[in-house]
Amino acid sequence: MAAPKKYPDELRARAVRLYRESEPRPVIRKLAEQLGVHHEALQNWIRQDKADRGQRDDRPTTEMNEENRRLRRENAELRRINEVLKAASAFSPRSATRPGVGREVRRRTSWPLRGRTPATGPGHQRVDLLRLGPPGRAAV
């Protein structure tokens, strides 16, 4: 969480408005002294106000800063989620994470079974890997 602001927003807005509406322009140090704020803080507020009004191109606007903050938070959240998914994929079978690996495994395990008859009789049950339910019932 960000630190609390040293100067309230009302004071900032009032100081910038006073600077803008004064003719001739006051010296920033004197105006800052009268308002009881640091002169560099007042200078930054005036620069930001000019950027928001489109009078300066060297600074991003307040809206752009807020959007950047939002995108940074979203990016950090997505990076955390990505790390969790990477850690979880370490525990999953390799065939589920790499295409083509499952076919090789099936080919290797199926060749010694060629020519053999399926096991039948008590205690043997047919297993169908493509169905999600017990044999003989349709998958839901």
N, C-alpha and C positions, 0 to 999 in steps of 0.2 A: 504494500500500500504506500502511496506517495505521502511525503511529509506535508503537514498542514501549511497553508500559504501564510506568509509573514504579513502580507497586506491584504485586506478584504477587496473583493471585486468592485465594490462601490467606490472605494478610494481610487482604485486604478482607473475606472471609467471617468471619474470626476477629474483626476489629474490630466488625463489625455484630453478630455473635453476643454479644460482650462487652457492647455497649451495650444490646441487647435484654434480656439475662438479668440485668443489674445492677439491684438495688433498693436504694435509690432510684436513679433515673436519674443517671448521672454527667454532669458538665459536659463537653461535647464537647471543648472546648479542652484540658482536663486529660487526658482519655482519649487524645486525639490526641498530646499531648506524651509520654505514657507509651509509646505504640506507635511513636513516631518518624515520624508522618505529619503532613501539613498538616491543620489543623482544617477547612478548607473542603472538602478531599477527603473527610474522614470524614463531614462533614455531607451531602455529595452521595451517598455510599454509603448512608447511613441513609435519606435521602429515596427513593432508588431501591428499597431493600428494602421500604419501606412501600408504594410504588406496586405492586411485584410482589405484595405480600400483599393488595392491594385496600384498604389503609387511606388511600390518597391518590388523588384523582382529577385532580390538576393536572399529573401527569406520565404519559407512556406507560410501559407495562410493558417489561421487557427483551425479551419475545417480540415486542411490537409494534415496538420499535426494530429488531430483527433483520429482521422482515418488511419494514419500510420500507427498510432498506438493500438487501435483496434486490430489492425492486421498483424502487428507483432504479437499481441496476446493470442490471436487465432493460430498463428504460425507456431507459437510455443506449445499450444494445446495439441496441434496436429503432430508435432514432433514427439510429444509425450505418448500419444496414442500409437504412433509408429514404433516407438521403442517397445511398448507393451506387446504389439503384434509380432515384432521380431523375436522377442523373448519367448512368446507363446509358440511361434513356429519352430523353435528349437526342439520342442517336445512332440511335434506332430511327425507322422511317418514321412520319409523322404518322398515317397511316391505322391503324397498329397500336395507337396510344395514344388516338385519339379516335374514338368510335363515329359512323358515318355518313359519314365522310370518304371511305372507300374506295369507296362507292357513287357518289359524285359524280365521282371520278376515273375509274372504269370507264365511266360514262355519257359523259363528255367524250371519252375515247379511243375509244369504240366507234362514235360516230356517223359519223365519216368513212369507216369501213370498210363501211357498209351498201351493199348492192348490188354489192359486189366479190366475186369468186370467190377462194377460198383459194388460196394459192400451192401449186402442185404441180410435181412433176418432181424431177430430181436436185438434191440439196443442200437441199431443203425438207423439213422434218420437222414433223409435227403436234405442237403443244404443248397439253397439257391441264393447266390450272393446278390443278385439283382433285385430281389424282393426285400421289402422291409418288414414283412410279417412272417408268420410261420408258413411252412409249405402247404399248398392247397388253398390258401386264402389270398384274395386280391389285396394289394397294398392300398392303403387309404390315401 
